[in-house]
Amino acid sequence: MKIPVNRKSINNLAIPATIAGIAEPVLNITDTAIVGNIPIDGVESLAAAGIVGSFLSMLIWILGQTRSAISAIISQYLGAGKIEAVKSLPAQVIFLNISLSIIVLLSTVFVIEEIFTLLNASGKILEYCISYYAIRVWGFPLTLFVFAIMGIFRGLQNTYWPMLIAITGAVLNIILDFAFVYGITDVLPAMHLEGAAWASLISQGIMAVMAFYLLLTKTDINLKIRFPLHPELKRLVIMSLNLFVRAISLNVALILAVREAAALGEQYIGAHTIAINIWLFAAFFIDGYGAAGNIMGGRLLGAKDFKGLWSLAKKITLYGMYVSVILMIFAFIFYTPIGLIFTNETNVLETFYGIFFILILGLPINTVAFVLDGLFKGLGEMKYLRNVLLSATFLGFVPILYISKIVDWGLYGIWAALTIWMIIRGSALVWKFRKKFRPLVINN
């Protein structure tokens, strides 16, 4: 049966995927906005939330790469009409994910102070980092468990259930944030920054329970581990390792940006925290079409429908551009109010407004990179994605970052480096896709 590649089929996957994808940045933005308005040590709490959030995001995205790998393999088998052949794989993948997360959790929990000192946290900010991380880190295995199950749903061409899981987690986190951070009169004392950590942890737990229930009741996937190991597990591990290296290089850029912003001072790390959370929110918003490319691309490749694959790439890029233009217009119209959502500190806001325009103008560039990145994951092109990120980070971002430091560009230099980083990523993916699949379309 021919796989339809049209606006309806793409949006049926992209819109729920967008809603699901923004769950994590919504959690981080909620923490950032609420924590930034804490009446006691608001700036220090905001800085700590930004540093810890960046570090946790690094861990999650390094070890959460099995989501893309399992999604790619399942969608390719679905396109080839052989879905029954991979039904024992998900349970083995989930067990692998949870095992890795526990190992990493135990390896970091005893060196928290050293980790955040390395990220230039000191004094009261370091104290807040330690207390915040000590609570939030226990949600790490839960998040990876949810990621793996969302990857299974995506491979089955279903983004509806991941959307429901994400909405539940985001709404619950917002409610608990207000209750725990600011307290409820005569019922619950204000817990400030630690309250935000507890809100996130409880939300992640509810999402994990919900994901487990939906997988058991809405699919034929059995989570009982069966032996021997599935033959595709080796390919999945190799794909995940390539994405693991890719995620490390990606997070080197993000962590170095946080580190250099922290070195500039409290108002700069506060402004950078606001900007990077908005950047991530926009990224996940645009990435809905990348998710559609991931899901449909694997299935079209499995069916060897190269003409459909070429059409898919053009359409998801175009639709992603529409979204980025809407986000740009919205951001410029509400340029000042957006900053006020996160903090009332005048020096932080002035610093943020000084670099916000760079973030906004970079959205179309980001669109190309994010959308094609999702498509390439669905195609199983993990090795190339790894090489692109290594090149963009170490030949683009790092040199620009430290040249800008030498010439004293401050926060402008950090965001200029991030922009160059995205230009390299997007242009490399466009070149590779045309080179590899254009001849196949012609021959097909």
N, C-alpha and C positions, 0 to 999 in steps of 0.2 A: 504494500500500500504506500502510495506517495505521501510524503510528509509535507503538510502545508507550511509555506513560509510567507506569511502575510501579517498585516498589522494586528489582526485579531489574535492569531496564534502566538505572536511575539508578546503582545501586551498581556495576554492571559497568564503568561509566565513572568513577565518583567514587573508588572505592577505589584503582585503579591511578594515577589522577590525583593523589590525595593523596600516595601514595608518591613519585611523580615530583616533585610540587610541593615536598616538604620537602627535596629534595636540596640546594638552595642554603642554606637556613637550617641544615641539618645540617653543611654544610661550614663555615659561619661559627661555629656553636656548637662544633664540634670544635676549630677554631682557637682560639676564646675559652677553652674549658676547658683545653686543653693548654698554650696560651701563658700563661694565668693562673697555672699551676703551675710555670713555669720558675723554677729556683732562683736565678738571677741576674736582677735587675731585672724581677721578675714583674709588678709593678703598672704599671711604665712600658711593658712589652711588651703588657700587656692593654689599656692605654689606646690605644697605637698601633694595635693590631689593630682596636679598635673604631672609631677615626676613619677609618682606611683602608677598613675594611669598609663603613662607611656611605657613603663617597664612591664606592667602586666599585659598590655596590648602586644608587646614584643614576644612575651612567652606564649601567649595564646596563638598569635599568628605564625610563630615558628612551628609549634607542635600541632596546630590545627589544620595542617595542610592535607591530612588524609581526607578531609571533607571533599576537596576538589578531586583528589585521586579516585575515591570511591564513586563519586558522581560521574566522572569521565568513563570509568570502566562499566558501570551499570548502564549508562545511556548508550554506550557503543554496543553492548550486548543486546539492549532493547531494540536498537535500530537494525541489528543483524537478525532479529527474531530468535535469539537464544537466551532469553532472560532466565530461564530455569537453570541454566548452567552456572549461575553465580549466586544462587540463593544462600549458600553456606558461607559466602565471603564476609557479609556484613558483621556477623557475630565475632569473627576473628579480628576484624578491623577495630571494632569497639573495644575489645579486650586489650588490644595493642595500645590504643589511645589512652585508656584509663591507666594502664601500667606505666606508660611514659610520663603521664602527668603527675602521678604519685612520686616517681623518682625525682622529677624536677622540683616538685613542691618540697620534698624533704631535703633536697640539696641546697635550697635557697633560704629556708626558714631560719637556719642557724647563722646565716651571714648577712642578715638584713641590713645592719648598720654599715658594714663594709660596702655593700652594693650601692646604697644611696649616698654614701660619702664620695664614692667614685663618680656619682652623677652631680657632684658639687652641692649637695644638700648639707647644710650645717646649722648649728644652733637649734632654734625652735622649729625651723622647717624640718630638720633631720628627725627631731623627736616626733613630729606629727607624721612624717613618712613612715616611721617604724610602727607606730600604733595603728595607722590606717592599713598598711600592708599586712600586718599580723592577722587582721580579720579578713580582708578581701581575698587573700591568697587561697583560702580554703574553698573558694568558689571556682578555682582553676580547673580541677578535675570535672566538676559539673558542667562547665562551659565546653570543654573538649568532648564530653559525652553528647551534649546537645548538638555540637558541630557535626559529629559523625552521623547522627541520626538525620540531621538536615541534609547532609550529603546523600544519604540513601534516598530520601524523598525527592531530591533534585534529580537524581539519576532515573527515578521512575516518572519524571516529567511532572512532578507535583510540587508547586510552591505555595499551595494554599495552607497546608498544615504547618509548615515553617512560619508562615505569616501569623497564624493564630498563636503559636508558641511565643513569637517575638512580641506581639501586641500585649499579650498577658504579662510577660516579663517587664516590658517598658512601663505599662500603666501601674503595675504593682510597685515598681521601683520608685516612681514619682510620688505615689501616695505615702510609701514608707519613708522616703527621703524627708518630706515635710514633717511627718510625725516624729521621726527619730532625731533629726538634726535640730529642729526648733522646739520639739516637745509638745505635749498636750497638757494644758492647765489642769492641775489636780489629778492627772492620770499618769503622765509619762514625763520624766525630766528631760530637758534638752541634752542631747549627747554630742552635739556639734559634729566634728569631723568623723568620729567613730560611729556616729549614727548613720552617716552616709555609707560607711563600709558595711554595716549590718544590713542596711536596706538593699544594697547590691547583692550580698551573699544570700539573703532570704529569697530574693527574686530569682537568682540563678538556680536555687534549689527547686523552686516551683516549676521553672521551665524544664528542668531535667525530668521531674516526675511526669509532667505533661507530655514531653517528647517520648518517654518510655511507653506511656499508655497508648498514645496514638500509633506508634510503630507496631505494637502488639495487636491493636484492634482494627487498624485501617490498612494493613498490608499483610502479605503472606510471609513476610520475613520472620524467621525463627532465630531468637537470640541464643539458642543453645549451641555451644561450641562443639563442632564436629571435627573429627580427624579422618583422614590425613588433612594437612594444610591445603587450602585451595591453590591450584597452580597459578592463579592470577595474583596471589598474595605477593609473590616476588616482584612482579611488575608494579604493583601498588606501592611496595616499599621503596623501589627505585624511584618511582615518580614522586613519592613523598619526600625522599631524601633530596632530590633535586629542588623541590619546593622548599624544603627545610633550609638548604643553603641560600636559596633565593630570599626567603623570609629573613634570614640572618642579615644579608646585605641590605635588605629593605629597612630593617630595624636599626642597622648601624647608622643609616642616614637620619632616621627619626630620633634616635637616642642622642646622636652627636648634636643635632639641632637643639634638643632639650638641654644638653650639657652646656653648650655655648651660650644659650639664652640665660641659663641659671648663673653662669659666670659673670654676666653683665649686671646682675642685680635683681632684687625682688620685683621691681615694677616690670622688668623685661621678661622674666620667667612667667609672671602673671599674665602679661599681654600675649606671650607666645602660647601659653596654655589655652587661652580663649581662642586664638587664631587657629591652633592645630585641631581643636575640637570642632570648630566650624568647618575646617578643611576636611576632616574625617567624615563629618556628617554629610557634606556635599559629595564626597567620594562614594559613600555607600548609597546615597540617593541616586547618583548616576550609574552606579554599579548594578542596578536592577537589570539594565539591558545587557551588561556583561554576564549576569547570571543567566539570562535568556539565551545568550550566545553559548555559554557553557553547556546548558542543558540540551538545546536543540543542535548545537554543533557536533557534540558527540554522537547523537542519534543519526544525524545526516551523514557523518563520516562512516558510521557502522553500516549504513545503507548504501554507501558509495555514491551519494547524490551530491556531486561536486558543484553542479549548477545551483542547486538549492543552497549549498554552503556559501557560495559567492554572493548570492542574493541576500542571505542572512547577514553576512558581514556588513554589506552596504546599508541595510535597513537599520540594524541595531546601532550603528555609528550615527546615522542621521537622527534617529529618535533620541539617542543620548545627547546629541547636540541641541535638540529642542529643549530638553530638560535643563541643560547647562545655561542656555540663554535665559530661560525663565528665572533660574536661580541668580544669575548675574543682575537682571533687572530688579528683582526683589531686594538683593543685597545693597545695591546702590540707592534705592528708594529709602530703605530703612537702615542706612549706614550707621547713624548715631544710636537709634533705639536698640539695635542688635547688641552693641557693646554694653549698654545699660542693663541688659538682661543678666549679665554675668557679675558685674561689680559696680560699686559707686565710687571706687577709689579713683580720684582725678588723675593721678600720675600714671596709673595702669591704663586707664581709658585713653589718655593722650598718646601713649606709646602704641597701643593697639590700633587706634585710628590711623597712625602714621604708616602702618604696613598692611592694613586691611585691603587696600585697593590692589596690591600685588596678588593676594589670594584670589580676589574676584576675577581679575583679568586672566588668571591662569586656568580658569574652569574649562574652557573649550579644549585646551591642551590636555588637561587631565582626562577629559571625556574619551579621547582617542585611546589613551593608554589604558584606562580602566575597562572600557568595553572590549577592546581587542585582547586584553589580558585574560578576561573571562572566557572569551572564545577559544583562545589558545589552550587554556586548561582543559576545556571540553574535548579538544582534539588530541590531548595527551602530549602536547609539545612542552613538557616540563623542563627538559634540558635547555632548550633555547630560552625559555623564560628565565631560567637561572643565569645564563650567560648575559642576557640583557641587563638584569638587575646588577650583576657584578660590575659590568662596564659602566652603567649609569652612575652607580654609587662611587666607585673608586677612581674612575676616569673623568667623571663629571662633578658630582656633588662635593666630594671631599676636597678636591683642589680649589673649587670656587669658594667653599666655606672658609678655608684657611687663608686664601688670598684676600678675601673680604675682611678677615680678622686682622691681617697685617696692615691693610689700608684703613682700618677702623670704620667699617660700614655698619657695625653694630647689628641690630635686628634686621635691617634692610639686607645685609649680606647673607644672613641665614635664609631669608625667603627668596632671594635671588638664586641661591644654590638649589633650593627645593624646586624652583621653576625650571632651571636647566636640567635637573634630574628627570623631571617629567617629560621634557621635550625629547630627551634621548630615548626614554622608554617608549613613547608613542611612535616616534619615527622608525625605530628599529622593528616594531611589530608590523607597521604598514608595509615596510620593505619586504619582510619575510613572507607575509601572507600573499602578497602579489607574486613574489618569485616562485613560491611553492605551488599555489593553487590555481593561478591563472592558466598555466599550461594544461592542468587537469580538466579545467572547465572547457577549454577549447577541444581537447581530445574527446571529452565525454559527449 
